[in-house]
Amino acid sequence: MQVTRPLRTTAPAALLTATALLALSACGTSEADSTGANGSGSGKTVEVRIPDPGNSGVLALGKKDGSLDKALGKAGAKVKWTGSAGPFAPAAQAMNADQLDIATGSITSGITSLAQRPGFKFFTAVDPDAAGEGILVRDGSGIESVTDLVGRKVAVNQGGTGEYLLLKALAKAKIPAEKVERVYLRPDQTAAVLNAGQVDAWAVWATYAVAEIGGGKAHFVADGAAIGSDNYSLNAVRTGFAEQHPEVVRALYDYLHEASAREKKDPAAYLNVFTDVGPTAVTGKAKEVQTGFTAQGGTVDPIGPEDIARFEAVAAFYAEQKVTKEKVDVAAHLLDVEKLT
């Protein structure tokens, strides 16, 4: 297998995880562990530790207008925003270390985290993003199909969405994985590497693809639909928190489900929540691209039997591709949120 080690612009994974945990550790211990099941035990409100959502999305708007705390307040809880949203792997580590209660990630990064010693469970699912993820190439690169990736370098995030999308695309095109060189990079550092020509393509999702496509510099040579992606987006909860406060988890799900449906109908209302200028703002063509992706995307829903079957297919594929040492039992780490009260 031809795999390139991370370029020098990439910090060691252990350092990244440690940095993320340090940023989260300032939060201390959640009141969740010292209160009763309905948040009333010691008279203290249950604090739900969630990564800060930034400038866009359902959680960002819920933070700004107070609607999320209002919804959680009915279950005796409120949000304690901590750190910042980012890759799922360090968030999983933070949940395992009792420094975070809720995190969002993909089933692909979730599987690699479950292969460790997971202290979390998934409780919601959003259908794979058929339009907003895929294999990104620079305009004028000469790469017109997945077949053209043979002998080229493709940037991926190790064990997560990027590596999955590339391997899945190659498998569908019946191209041996070793025919394409994987370059492991952090997604927040990859755009510059792609635009400098140090890699030929980038397997990526909407969070990072929007700016490149919106800037008129790149396009998907194959999107999620063409690849046949089963890369769901999931919400995870720390196991101990879910056991002690199932009604809070249910209240959070109800909020996310309803708000995601509203976001799908009016995506622009969930962009640039706090500011419409600066590096976190989505403007111009990129705004059109993002609203288009969101309008075509899914909503936050319970995890059903058909979803579990597709999760297990991803786990089997990861084991087959030797991304994990063995097939991860995803079903053992799922919650039926509709049964939580």
N, C-alpha and C positions, 0 to 999 in steps of 0.2 A: 504494500500500500504506500502510495506516495503522498506524504503529508509534510507540509512545511511547518517548522516551529514558528511561534509568534515572532513578528518583526520586533525590533528593539523599541518601537513606539508603544508596545503593549506591556503594561506592568504585570508582574507575576500574579497568577490567580489567587494565591494565598494572601498576597498583600491587598488585593482588591477586596477580598472577603473580609479581611481584618479591618480595613478602612471602613467598609460598610457597617460592620458590627460596632466599631467605635462610635460612628455617627449615631447609631441607634441606641447604644448603651446608656447615653445620657438620659434616656427616657425613664430609667428605673423600672420598678416592678409595677405592673398594672394593678389597679384596685380590684380587678376581676378576681384575683386570687384571695381576697380578704372579705368578700361580700357574699351574701346569700344568692340563691339561684335567680331571684328576681331583682337583684341589685339592691335590696333593702337591708340585708343582713345586718351590717354595721352602720346603716344609715348613709353610706357613701355611694355615690353614683359609680357604676361600672365604667371604667375607661377602656375603650377599644383602640388599641394602637395600630394605626394605619399609616403607610408611607404617604408623605405629602404628595398630592396629585399634580402639582404644577399648575399650568395655565389653561389646560383644556380637559374636557371630558366630564362625565357624570359626577365624579367625586369633587372635581374642581368647582363646579357650579353649586353642588350641595354644600361645600365648605363656605362659599361666598355668601349664599343667600340664607344659610342656616337651616335649610330644609332637612339635611341629613341628621343633624343633632336633634331636630324636632321629631323626626321619625324614630330615632333610636331612644329618645327620651321616653317614649311610651313603653319601652322595655327596661327603663331604669338605667340607660347607658348614654354615653357621649363619646365623641371621637377625641383621641389625643394624637394629633398629627406628629409624625416623627420621621426624621431622615428625609429621603426623597425616593420616589418611585424609580425603579431601575431593573436590572436583570433579576430573574427569579432566584438564581442560585444563592446569592448572598442573602436574599430575603428569607429563603428556606432555612439557611443557617441561623438567621436571627430568630425565626420562630422556634427552631430546635433549642435555642439558647434562652428561650422565654424573654425575648427582647422585642417581639413583634407579635401581633395577633392576627392580622389579615394581610394577604399579599396577592397580587395578580401575576399570572404567568401562563405560559403555553403548556400544553400536554407534553410537548417534546422536552422542554427544560424541566418540567415536572417529573418526568420519568427518570431522568438522570439524577434528580435530587432524591427521588424515592429509592433509588438504588443505594443510597447511603443509609443513614439511620433517621428516617423521617419522624418528625414530631408534629406533623400537620396532616390535614385531610382536605380534599377538594369538595366544594359544596355547590358550585354553579358551573355552567358551561355556556360558552358562546360559540356558535358554529364557526368552522374554519373560514378564514377571510379569503374568499375566492379571488377577489380583485386586488387586495392591498398587499399581498406578499408574493414573492417569486424570485426569479433570477434576474437581477438588474445588470444591464450593460450600458456602457457609454454610447451615446449617439455616434455613429460613424465608426464603431469598433470593428465592423466586419463580422460580428457574431450575430447570426440570424436565426439560430436554432440551438437547442440543447446539444445536438451533435457537434456543433462548432466549438464546444467547450473542451473537446478532446485535446490534450496537450497543453491546456491553458491553466492559469492560476485563478482560483475562485476563493474569495474571502468568505469565511463562515464563523459564527460563534460556536465554539466547541460544545457538542452535546445538546445544543438548543435548536431553535427554529431554523437558523441558517444551515447547519449541518444536515438537519432532516430534509429541508427543501432540496438541497443539492443532491443528496443521496437518493431521494425519492424521484427526482427528475431524471437522474442517470438510470435508475432501475427501470423506469417506465420506457426510456429510450433504448433499453437493453445495452447500456454502455457500462463496462466494468468500472467500479469506483476508482481503481488505481490508475485509470487513464486520464483522470483529472486531478490536478494538484490542489489540495485543500490548504488554505492559509488561515490559521486560527488567529482571529483578531477580535478585540472588543468592538461592538457595533458603533459606539460613540467615537471611535477613532478611524473607522474604515472609509468614510467618504473621502477624506483627503488622500488616502492610499489609492483608492479607485481612480480618483481624478488625476493623480500623478502618474497613472499607468503602471503602478507597481503590482496590481492585480488586474485581471481581465474582466472579472465579473464579481458580483456580490449577491449572495443568497440572503435575502433580507425581508423584513416586514414593514408595514405602513409607517410605524413610528419614525423610521429613518428613510424610507423610500420616498415619502411625500416631498421632502425638500429637494431631492435630486430630480425627481420627475417634474415637479413644479418649476424647477429652475431651468427646465428645457435642456438638461444635460444628459439625461439617461432615460431608459425605458425598460420594461420587463420583456425579456425574450421569451419567458414563460411565466405566467402568473399561477396563483394557487389552483385555479380551476383546471388549467392545462396540465399542471403537475399531478393533480388528483390528491391534493393535500388533505390530510385528516388532522391538521394542526389547530385544534381547539384552543380558545383562550379560557382560562379557568380562574376562579377565585379560591384561595386556600385559607383555612383557618387553623390556628394553633390547636392541637388536639385537646389540651387541657382547658383551653378557653371554651371550646365547643361543648365539652362535657359539663362544665360548670354553668354555662350561660347559653343554652340552646335557643332560648327565646330572643336573645340579642342577635344571634346569627340569623335566625328567621326574619327578624325585623330588618336586618341589613339586606338580606336577600330580597325581601319585598320591595325595599326602596330601590335597589339596583335594577330589579326587573322592570318596574314601572318607569323609572327614569331612562333606562336604555331604550325603551320603546318610544319615549318622547324624543330622545336624541336621534333616533333613526328617522323620525318624521321631520325633524328640524335640526340637522347637524350643525348649521352655522351658529345656532344659539349656544352651543357648547364649546366653541372655539374662542380663544383670546378672552377668557373669563375675567382675568385680573388686569391684563394689559394687552393692547393691540400694537405695541411697538417693542423692539428689542429682540433678543435671540430666542425667546420663548414664544413669540407671536407667529402665527401662521397667516401669511398675507399673499396677495396677488394670485398667480396661477396655482401656487401650492395650496391655497385655501380652497380653490375649486377642486383640486385633486382630492384633498382630505374629505371634503363634504360628500364628494362622489363615492369614495370608499365607504364612508360611514353609512350612507343611504343604502348601499348594497349589502351592508354587513348584517350580522345577527343581533339578537338581544340576549340579555342575561337570563338564563332559564335553568330549571332543575336538571340534574343529570339523569337521563333516562336510559333504558336498556339498549337502545340503538346507539347512544353515545358511548356507553361502556364497551360495546362490541368494537367500535372504531378506536377507542383508547387502547384496547388490547391488541388491535392490529398494529398500532404504532409501536407498542412495547415489543411485539414479536419482530417487527421490522428492525428495531434498534438492536435487538439481540442478534438477529441474522447478519446485520452490518457490523457487528462487534463494537457498537458504540457503548453498549452495556455488556457485562460479562455473561449475563443470563437474562431471561425474560422477566421483567418486573411485573409483579401482581398488582396492577393498578386498582382493581376492584376492591382490594382490601383497604384502600385508603380513600374511600369515597363516603360522603354523607348524603342521605336522602333529605334534602332541606325541607321538603313538604311535610315531613313527619316531625320536624322540630317544633316544639311549642314552649 
